[in-house]
C-alpha cells in the first residue's frame, strides 16, 4: 500500500482530470466518450493506468464470472465512470468489492451525467482485507465501507 500522501495526490490529479473532461465535454455523452477523454487527461498528468481491467469473481474458489473496472491507476486506485442521473448505493458496493479484489487503497466513482460533475471517494475499512475469504454477508452491510465525504453507505 502506498503512503496516504501519495494516494491523496493521485486522487486529486484524478478528480482534477475528471473535472477538466467534464468542463470540456459537458454532460450527457455515453460513458465511452468520457473514458477516452480521461485516458488523454491521465496521460497528461503522468499517471500510469490500466483500462478495462478484468477481475475474476469466485464463489467457493470456483470462478463464476468477471467484473471489469474502468481504470486501475498506479495499481492502487480504482476509478469507475458513469453517465447517468445520479450515483446509486449499489455502485458504491460494487466499487468496494473491486477494492477488496485489487487490494487498492481507495476508489473513485465519477458521474458525468449531470450539469455538475458528481464524484465519491470510497474508502475500504480494515475488515475488507479478509473479505475475499469470507462470505459476503459475514460482515454487516453497513460496516463494509464508507465514502470519503462521510456519507454512510446505506
N, C-alpha and C positions, 0 to 999 in steps of 0.2 A: 504494500500500500504506500502510496506517495504521501508526502507531507501535506498537512492541511493547507498551508500557504500556497504550495504549488497547485493543488487541486482547485483552490479558490481562484487563482489566477487563470487557470484553464477555463473554469466555468464563466468567469467574467468575459473572457475572449469569445466563448461560445455564444453567450447571450448577446453580446455586442454584435457578433456576426449575424445572429438571427434578427436582431433589430434592424441592421443595415439591409438585409434581404427584404424584410417586411416594408421598410421605408421605400425601397426602390420598386419592388413588385406590387405592393399593396395586398389586400385580402382577396380571397375568392378563387385563386387558381388551384388546380389539382396538386396534391402533395408532391408528385414527382418534379414539378417545376421548382418548388422550394428546395427539394433535396439537391437538385443540380446546381442551383444558385448557391446553396450552402457549401457545396464542395469547392466552388471557386473562392468563396469568402474564407473558409477554413484554411485553404492553402495559402491565401494571402496573410493570414495570421500565423503561419508556420506551425500549425497544429497537425500532428500525424493522426490519421484516422483510417478506419476500415468502414466501408459502406455495405449495407445489406448483409450484415454478419449473421450467419445461421447458427442457431444454438440447438443442441439435441435436448429434447424433453423426454425424460424417462419416468416410467411407472414401475416400481419394484424391480429396478435395474434392467428393464426392457425399454428400448426406445419406442415411443408411441407417436412421435412426431417431431417437427422442427418449428422453432419460433425465430422469426427474423427481426433483428433490431436495425434501425435505420443507420445509426453511426455508433461505432465504438471508438472513442477519441483517446489517444495516448494509452490505450489499454486499461484505463480506469474510470472513464466517464461514459455512461450510456446516454445517447441522445435519440429521442423519439419525436417524430414530426407528425403533426395533424393539421388538417384544414377543414374545420367543422364549426358548428355553432358554439360549442363550449367543450371543455375537458370533462371527462366523466371519471367517477371513482374507480371504475373497473380498469381504466387505463393506468391509473396510479398503481393498482395492484399488479398489473402486467409488468410495469417497469420495475417494481420491487422483485418480482420473480426473476427478471433478467439480471438485476443486480446480484442476486444470490448465485445465479449460474456463472456469471462472468467474474464474480468476486470484485466488482467495481466499487469505488468509493462513493459515488454519487450518480444520480440520474437526473436528466433534464428533459422535461416533457414540454413541448412548444406547440402552440396552436396559432396558425397563420390565418384562420378563417374569419376573424373579426376585424373591425376597423382598427382596434387597438390590439397589439400582439399580446398573447396570454402565455405565460410560462410558469412552470413549477419546478423547483429543485427538490428532488426526492432523495431523502437520506435513509439508508438502511439502519437497523438498530443492531445491537450486539447479538440478538438471537438469530439473526439471519445467517450467520456463518454455518450453522448446522442444519439449515432448512432443507438442503438437498438430501440429507439422510433421513429427515423426519417427515412424516405425512404432513400435508398442507394444513389440516385442521388441528394439529397438535399445538400450534401457537394461536392464542386468541386473535380473532380477526382484527381487533383494534390495536393489537400490540405489534403488528408486523412492521410498521414504519411510520414515518411522518414526513410531511413536506417541510422544506427548509423555512418557508414563510410562517411556520407554526400552525398551519391548517391541519386539523386532525384528519386522519384517513378513516372515514366512516362510510 
